[in-house]
Amino acid sequence: MRAIWGWSGAGLLVAAGVAGACGRTENTDLTRTEPARAEGAAPAAPGAPAAATPSDLAEERARIVARVDSVDRALRKVRGLTREERSSLRQDVNAEQLAVAQSGGVRASGDAEIARLRRTGRLVELEDTTSYWVLRDLTYSVPFSTPSARGMLLEASRRFQARMDELGLPRFRLTVTSVLRTDESQADLRQRNPNAAAGVSTHEYGTTMDISHIRFAPPVAKPALPPELAQLQDSLMEDVAKRHASALQGELGRVLRDMRKEGKVKVMMERQQPVYHTTVAARIRAPEHVE
């Protein structure tokens, strides 16, 4: 099924007028235009696109809201995880993941060791924002992983977006909330979060990352929109993803469940934190750069 760029839900027309309500953006007057060009000012360069008129902006805004409504309706039909599926995503306990991490990972005690491991190619840096994932809230970790862990993230992201295509949904992106931790950052986290691993954490080996199952980033805007409309679209898309988190959680969970069966990943759907705690369990290649 061809992907639908749409959204839904009662009240979205109201939400469109308060695009900043989702936390990252400020309220913007979408119909505001630049002051009229002064008489005698130089004309636009030949071939340059004409400036959007208030009417153009209003029409595009209406199209965005219509697409949002469409996606909202489609997500209502997507089922969440069954009890059996949840159970299968909670079998890889910490001890089992730690053994895999210690076997296939590298341990970095601090910045100097991270730099050395990067020079030798044993650690790579994760891109902050791609068309497949975004990194958020890395307060107690740094954006580095083994090449195979990055490959796992890319494969899971691609499979997740393929499921979005099949469901006629836009390509939501994954949100990664924790990656590599040093001894110091793990100890700091343990003091602040009693749910953190009491001993050595799998996050200390570059093989492990937490992927949120309640927060999904909006798709990359296509086609390019004026900044204020792109901001509106992102805000509304995040709102819809949040409202239907259980549906998206289910689709991502099925992707990870399949990869687990293939021996590519160990996964734990955590109870205390809203994340899939994943550890790569096989060699998975990825391109040097991900757009």
Residue, then its C-alpha position, 0 to 999 in steps of 0.5 A: m500500500r502506498a504511504i499516506w501522509g495524513w493525520s487525524g483526530a477531533g480538535l486538530l484544527v484547533a491544534a493547528g493554531v497552537a503549534g507550540a503546544c507540544g513543547r519544542t516549538e513556539n506558537t507561530d502566526l501561519t498567515r503572517t507574511e513579510p511586509a510589502r516590498a518597498e516601491g522601487a526595490a529590486p525585483a526577484a531574480p529570474g527563475a526564483p520561486a514566488a513568495a507564498t501568499p497568505s492564501d497559499l499558506a492557508e491552503e497548505r495548512a489545511r492540507i497538513v491538517a487533512r493529512v494528520d486526520s488521515v493518519d490518525r484514522a489509520l492508526r486507530k486500526v493498528r493493534g497493540l501488542t498481545r499478551e503473548e507478544r509482550s511476554s516474548l519481548r521480556q525474555d532476554v534478562n540483563a544477565e543474558q544481554l550482559a554476556v552478549a555485550q561482553s562477548g561482542g563489545v568494547r568497554a570505554s572508561g572515559d573520553a580518552e578511551i572512547a577517542r582511541l576506540r573511535r580511531t581504531g574503528r571499534l566505536v562509531e558515532l551515531e548521527d543525531t538526526t537521520s531519516y530513520w532515528v533521532l537521539r534524545d535525552l542522552t543525559y547519562s550516555v554518549p552517542f557512540s556504539t559498536p559498528s554492529a549496534r549501529g547496524m542493528l539500529l539502522e536495520a530495525s528502523r528500516r524494517f519499522q518504516a517498511r511496516m509503516d509503508e504497508l499500513g499506509l502510514p508516514r515513516f515515523r522515526l525511532t527515538v533513541t534515549s540511551v547509548l554508551r555509558t562510561d563507568e562514571s556516567q553509569a555510577d551517576l545514573r545509579q545514584r539518581n535512578p534505582n532501576a539502573a543496573a546495580g553492577v556492570s551495565t550492558h550500556e558500558y560495552g557499546t552494544t546496547m541502546d534504549i529505544s523509546h516505545i512511547r515517543f516516535a519522531p515525526p517523518v522528515a518533511k516532504p516536500a520542503l515546507p516553509p519553516e513555520l509550516a514544517q514546524l506545525q507539521d512536526s508538532l501535530m505529527e508528534d501529537v498523533a504519535k503520542r496519542h497512538a503510542s501503543a499502536l507504534q509500540g506494537e509495530l516496533g515490538r514485532v520488528l524486534r521480535d522478528m530480529r530476535k528470532e533471527g539471532k540479531v538482537k536481544v531485547m527486553m521491554e522494560r517495565q520501569q522505563p518505557v523503552y525497548h532495551t536492545t543489545v546487538a547479538a550478531r554482526i550487522r553492517a551499515p553504510e558509513h553515512v546515513e541520511 
